[in-house]
Amino acid sequence: MNYKDCAKRLLTHENILIVTHKNPDGDTAGSAAALCSALRRGGRTAWLYPNRELGKRLMPYCGKYFAPEGFKPKYVVSVDTATEKMFCEGFEGRVDLCIDHHPSNTRYAAENFVHGEKAACAEIVLELIECMNADLTAEEATLLYIALSTDTGCFQYANTDASAFRAASELLRYGADSQTVNTVFFRKVSAARLKLESMIYDGMRFYRDGKIAVATVTLDMLRQTGAVEDDLDDLAGLAGRCESSLLNITIREKENGTCRVSVRSSPGINSCEICAVFGGGGHAMASGCTVEGSPDHVRELLVGVAEDLWK
């Protein structure tokens, strides 16, 4: 399918449910909500599957699109979700169309519209909405600006390219409220987050003469600081602030005996290859996985794999 084909396909269906991924970030939530709004403008009935992990920053923007209890979809679309393992809690069943930008996408849906060259799923959804409705509302533009800016680290990550800047320009032209988004998502953090960052930096470990930096977030650290889910945005970027680091690993302990791992790397080091060893995936320079074990055990495993794969 090309963009026009995909847009036409979406508009031929009714009672559409849009699914986001677990541990939702701005790209999955913002892109899904913008698509939902555009489908409604196109005369379709569309809702988001209620992702209960959505944080307080994203909820005001996206929560109003949550499907009411009892909604029965006829067509299911996933957004920014690379594998079936990443579906948000509670969702089960067939996906008719997957819209994604992860090169590691497993093509699990009946139809897959995947553009792995895009910095964010927001870029794909922007083009689809323009094909469906010719333009965007200011609200849709703001939702996609959230998606694009968060997935590029406010346009600082290595995935930021000319295409991403062109998309940002288009979204501003459509009326995206970039000033409010930049303040809410990038300039303000809680006191608990500041305390947590201090503990993370204090406990960072370095390997391979500082080229590998590992940051760990334990449950005890969260209890000590009072940090909650909304305070944990973009923790994966902290380890990379050390000027010598080329490969950055962030390990977050979960209640169920596993750790959520985020890997970020510089060009020439493939994050996705490291995460794939543990059943994860993503992009060459930004990937993730879930690994069983304590944070110390998981750190040993990840560093060992990284050393083995380092060329």
HUKATA-V755170 format. One line per field, one symbol per residue. phi: phi as a letter, one per 20 degrees, with the letter a starting at -180 (. if undefined). psi: psi as a letter, one per 20 degrees, with the letter a starting at -180 (. if undefined). A space follows every 10 residues. Layout:
BEGIN
phi=???
psi=???
END
This chain:
BEGIN
phi=.effffffff fedcledddd eflfdfffff ffffffffff feneebbeff efeffffegf edffeffffn fdfdbdcdcm cfcffegfgn ebpfdebddb cegegeleef ccddcfeefb fgfffgffff ffcmbcffff ffgffgffff fdmlmdffff cfffffffff fffeogefff ffffecddcf ffffffgfff ffdfdcclln fddcdcceff ffffemfdgf edflffefff fffefdccdd ddfdfendce ddccbegnce ffffffgdnd rqdfdbbbad cfpfgfffff ffffffffef d
psi=qaghgggggg iiqrmppppr rrlpahgggg ggggggghhh hjjqoqrqpo oiiprhhhgh hhhijpqqpi poqipppqpk ohrhiiqqph pqaqphppor jphjpjlirh qpnpniiqhq hhhghghggh hgjhaqrhgh ggghhggghh ijllkhriio ahhghggggg hhhijpmhgg ghggihhprr hhgggghghg hhjqqqrlki hppppporhh hhghijprhi jjpkhiighi iphiphpppp poprhjjrpp pppqrrpipo hhhghhhjja acrhjorrrp pqrrhgghgg gghgggghip .
END
